[in-house]
Amino acid sequence: ETDLEEFFARESCGWCTPCRDGLPWSVKILRALERGEGQPGDIETLEQLCRFLGPGKTFCAHAPGAVEALHSAIKSFRGAVDAGG
């Protein structure tokens, strides 16, 4: 999931703030979680980013498409993530 989010962050045109700032922020959090350096509230922050980058929040469909997979992964694997797996 992190590589996919990193791709979307890199390919952002940078026009709108939610995409320009939000996608790299999601990558930073995901990389920290991968290294076992996550902080309390990281998953909630990612969920919030998914809402802020959702449909109608940006100029185009880039960010909403980027966070769709992330949002789905959080919903589907929340228990494993909370358990540190």
ABEGO torsion letter per residue (X at the ends): XAAAAAAAAAABAGABAAAAAAAAAAAAAAAAAAAGABBBGAAAAAAAAAAAABBGABABAAAAAAAAAAAAAAAAAAAAAAAGX
